[in-house]
């Protein structure tokens, strides 16, 4: 019987993940991009700009968002 190897290919090395909530968003970037790779940002406009600036400074070019309801729209815009 041959052994099956589990192999995952990294397809988006510059990706971040965002858990979107009504009052704040939790954002994770690859651990080698920042001393604090998971951060919380409030949902106010000023904070959304700070979130975008941080993603840019971390070299992120792809984002996966998880949201309940319509809370993703301001961040997407």
PyMOL CGO cylinders between C-alpha atoms (Angstrom):
from pymol import cmd
from pymol.cgo import CYLINDER

trace = [
    CYLINDER, 0.00, 0.00, 0.00, 1.46, 3.36, -0.99, 0.3, 1, 1, 1, 1, 1, 1,
    CYLINDER, 1.46, 3.36, -0.99, 1.55, 6.24, 1.41, 0.3, 1, 1, 1, 1, 1, 1,
    CYLINDER, 1.55, 6.24, 1.41, -0.55, 9.26, 0.56, 0.3, 1, 1, 1, 1, 1, 1,
    CYLINDER, -0.55, 9.26, 0.56, 1.26, 12.53, 1.09, 0.3, 1, 1, 1, 1, 1, 1,
    CYLINDER, 1.26, 12.53, 1.09, -0.66, 15.59, 2.15, 0.3, 1, 1, 1, 1, 1, 1,
    CYLINDER, -0.66, 15.59, 2.15, 0.71, 18.51, 0.23, 0.3, 1, 1, 1, 1, 1, 1,
    CYLINDER, 0.71, 18.51, 0.23, -0.65, 22.01, 0.25, 0.3, 1, 1, 1, 1, 1, 1,
    CYLINDER, -0.65, 22.01, 0.25, 0.70, 24.56, -2.15, 0.3, 1, 1, 1, 1, 1, 1,
    CYLINDER, 0.70, 24.56, -2.15, 0.79, 28.16, -0.97, 0.3, 1, 1, 1, 1, 1, 1,
    CYLINDER, 0.79, 28.16, -0.97, -1.06, 30.06, -3.67, 0.3, 1, 1, 1, 1, 1, 1,
    CYLINDER, -1.06, 30.06, -3.67, -1.43, 33.50, -2.07, 0.3, 1, 1, 1, 1, 1, 1,
    CYLINDER, -1.43, 33.50, -2.07, 1.60, 34.24, 0.13, 0.3, 1, 1, 1, 1, 1, 1,
    CYLINDER, 1.60, 34.24, 0.13, 0.64, 37.91, 0.48, 0.3, 1, 1, 1, 1, 1, 1,
    CYLINDER, 0.64, 37.91, 0.48, -2.90, 37.27, 1.74, 0.3, 1, 1, 1, 1, 1, 1,
    CYLINDER, -2.90, 37.27, 1.74, -4.58, 38.50, 4.91, 0.3, 1, 1, 1, 1, 1, 1,
    CYLINDER, -4.58, 38.50, 4.91, -7.75, 37.40, 6.65, 0.3, 1, 1, 1, 1, 1, 1,
    CYLINDER, -7.75, 37.40, 6.65, -10.34, 39.71, 8.17, 0.3, 1, 1, 1, 1, 1, 1,
    CYLINDER, -10.34, 39.71, 8.17, -13.12, 38.72, 10.58, 0.3, 1, 1, 1, 1, 1, 1,
    CYLINDER, -13.12, 38.72, 10.58, -15.61, 41.56, 10.18, 0.3, 1, 1, 1, 1, 1, 1,
    CYLINDER, -15.61, 41.56, 10.18, -17.89, 42.63, 12.99, 0.3, 1, 1, 1, 1, 1, 1,
    CYLINDER, -17.89, 42.63, 12.99, -20.31, 45.45, 13.68, 0.3, 1, 1, 1, 1, 1, 1,
    CYLINDER, -20.31, 45.45, 13.68, -18.00, 47.43, 15.95, 0.3, 1, 1, 1, 1, 1, 1,
    CYLINDER, -18.00, 47.43, 15.95, -14.54, 46.08, 15.13, 0.3, 1, 1, 1, 1, 1, 1,
    CYLINDER, -14.54, 46.08, 15.13, -12.59, 43.92, 12.70, 0.3, 1, 1, 1, 1, 1, 1,
    CYLINDER, -12.59, 43.92, 12.70, -9.86, 41.40, 13.51, 0.3, 1, 1, 1, 1, 1, 1,
    CYLINDER, -9.86, 41.40, 13.51, -7.15, 41.25, 10.87, 0.3, 1, 1, 1, 1, 1, 1,
    CYLINDER, -7.15, 41.25, 10.87, -4.39, 38.66, 10.45, 0.3, 1, 1, 1, 1, 1, 1,
    CYLINDER, -4.39, 38.66, 10.45, -1.37, 38.96, 8.16, 0.3, 1, 1, 1, 1, 1, 1,
    CYLINDER, -1.37, 38.96, 8.16, 1.40, 36.38, 7.60, 0.3, 1, 1, 1, 1, 1, 1,
    CYLINDER, 1.40, 36.38, 7.60, 3.41, 36.12, 10.84, 0.3, 1, 1, 1, 1, 1, 1,
    CYLINDER, 3.41, 36.12, 10.84, 6.65, 37.27, 9.24, 0.3, 1, 1, 1, 1, 1, 1,
    CYLINDER, 6.65, 37.27, 9.24, 5.15, 40.61, 8.15, 0.3, 1, 1, 1, 1, 1, 1,
    CYLINDER, 5.15, 40.61, 8.15, 4.72, 42.32, 11.51, 0.3, 1, 1, 1, 1, 1, 1,
    CYLINDER, 4.72, 42.32, 11.51, 5.70, 41.97, 15.15, 0.3, 1, 1, 1, 1, 1, 1,
    CYLINDER, 5.70, 41.97, 15.15, 1.97, 41.85, 15.96, 0.3, 1, 1, 1, 1, 1, 1,
    CYLINDER, 1.97, 41.85, 15.96, 0.43, 39.87, 13.04, 0.3, 1, 1, 1, 1, 1, 1,
    CYLINDER, 0.43, 39.87, 13.04, -3.13, 39.94, 14.42, 0.3, 1, 1, 1, 1, 1, 1,
    CYLINDER, -3.13, 39.94, 14.42, -4.73, 43.28, 15.20, 0.3, 1, 1, 1, 1, 1, 1,
    CYLINDER, -4.73, 43.28, 15.20, -8.14, 44.68, 16.01, 0.3, 1, 1, 1, 1, 1, 1,
    CYLINDER, -8.14, 44.68, 16.01, -9.42, 47.79, 14.21, 0.3, 1, 1, 1, 1, 1, 1,
    CYLINDER, -9.42, 47.79, 14.21, -12.60, 49.67, 15.06, 0.3, 1, 1, 1, 1, 1, 1,
    CYLINDER, -12.60, 49.67, 15.06, -15.18, 50.16, 12.33, 0.3, 1, 1, 1, 1, 1, 1,
    CYLINDER, -15.18, 50.16, 12.33, -14.96, 53.95, 12.08, 0.3, 1, 1, 1, 1, 1, 1,
    CYLINDER, -14.96, 53.95, 12.08, -13.70, 55.51, 8.85, 0.3, 1, 1, 1, 1, 1, 1,
    CYLINDER, -13.70, 55.51, 8.85, -10.40, 56.63, 10.39, 0.3, 1, 1, 1, 1, 1, 1,
    CYLINDER, -10.40, 56.63, 10.39, -9.76, 53.07, 11.61, 0.3, 1, 1, 1, 1, 1, 1,
    CYLINDER, -9.76, 53.07, 11.61, -10.60, 51.56, 8.21, 0.3, 1, 1, 1, 1, 1, 1,
    CYLINDER, -10.60, 51.56, 8.21, -7.96, 53.81, 6.64, 0.3, 1, 1, 1, 1, 1, 1,
    CYLINDER, -7.96, 53.81, 6.64, -5.47, 52.69, 9.31, 0.3, 1, 1, 1, 1, 1, 1,
    CYLINDER, -5.47, 52.69, 9.31, -6.35, 49.06, 8.55, 0.3, 1, 1, 1, 1, 1, 1,
    CYLINDER, -6.35, 49.06, 8.55, -5.74, 49.61, 4.82, 0.3, 1, 1, 1, 1, 1, 1,
    CYLINDER, -5.74, 49.61, 4.82, -2.44, 51.38, 5.52, 0.3, 1, 1, 1, 1, 1, 1,
    CYLINDER, -2.44, 51.38, 5.52, -1.29, 48.50, 7.73, 0.3, 1, 1, 1, 1, 1, 1,
    CYLINDER, -1.29, 48.50, 7.73, -2.16, 45.90, 5.10, 0.3, 1, 1, 1, 1, 1, 1,
    CYLINDER, -2.16, 45.90, 5.10, -0.21, 47.90, 2.52, 0.3, 1, 1, 1, 1, 1, 1,
    CYLINDER, -0.21, 47.90, 2.52, 2.81, 48.22, 4.82, 0.3, 1, 1, 1, 1, 1, 1,
    CYLINDER, 2.81, 48.22, 4.82, 2.70, 44.42, 5.34, 0.3, 1, 1, 1, 1, 1, 1,
    CYLINDER, 2.70, 44.42, 5.34, 2.78, 43.79, 1.59, 0.3, 1, 1, 1, 1, 1, 1,
    CYLINDER, 2.78, 43.79, 1.59, -0.72, 42.31, 1.47, 0.3, 1, 1, 1, 1, 1, 1,
    CYLINDER, -0.72, 42.31, 1.47, -2.31, 42.16, -1.98, 0.3, 1, 1, 1, 1, 1, 1,
    CYLINDER, -2.31, 42.16, -1.98, -5.15, 39.68, -1.35, 0.3, 1, 1, 1, 1, 1, 1,
    CYLINDER, -5.15, 39.68, -1.35, -7.75, 39.65, 1.43, 0.3, 1, 1, 1, 1, 1, 1,
    CYLINDER, -7.75, 39.65, 1.43, -10.30, 37.05, 2.51, 0.3, 1, 1, 1, 1, 1, 1,
    CYLINDER, -10.30, 37.05, 2.51, -13.18, 38.56, 4.48, 0.3, 1, 1, 1, 1, 1, 1,
    CYLINDER, -13.18, 38.56, 4.48, -15.66, 36.77, 6.74, 0.3, 1, 1, 1, 1, 1, 1,
    CYLINDER, -15.66, 36.77, 6.74, -18.73, 38.73, 7.70, 0.3, 1, 1, 1, 1, 1, 1,
    CYLINDER, -18.73, 38.73, 7.70, -22.19, 38.28, 9.08, 0.3, 1, 1, 1, 1, 1, 1,
    CYLINDER, -22.19, 38.28, 9.08, -24.68, 40.69, 7.61, 0.3, 1, 1, 1, 1, 1, 1,
    CYLINDER, -24.68, 40.69, 7.61, -23.71, 43.85, 5.76, 0.3, 1, 1, 1, 1, 1, 1,
    CYLINDER, -23.71, 43.85, 5.76, -20.78, 44.94, 7.94, 0.3, 1, 1, 1, 1, 1, 1,
    CYLINDER, -20.78, 44.94, 7.94, -18.32, 44.13, 5.14, 0.3, 1, 1, 1, 1, 1, 1,
    CYLINDER, -18.32, 44.13, 5.14, -19.58, 46.90, 2.82, 0.3, 1, 1, 1, 1, 1, 1,
    CYLINDER, -19.58, 46.90, 2.82, -17.73, 49.91, 4.35, 0.3, 1, 1, 1, 1, 1, 1,
    CYLINDER, -17.73, 49.91, 4.35, -14.47, 47.95, 4.44, 0.3, 1, 1, 1, 1, 1, 1,
    CYLINDER, -14.47, 47.95, 4.44, -14.93, 46.73, 0.88, 0.3, 1, 1, 1, 1, 1, 1,
    CYLINDER, -14.93, 46.73, 0.88, -15.69, 50.24, -0.36, 0.3, 1, 1, 1, 1, 1, 1,
]
cmd.load_cgo(trace, "trace")
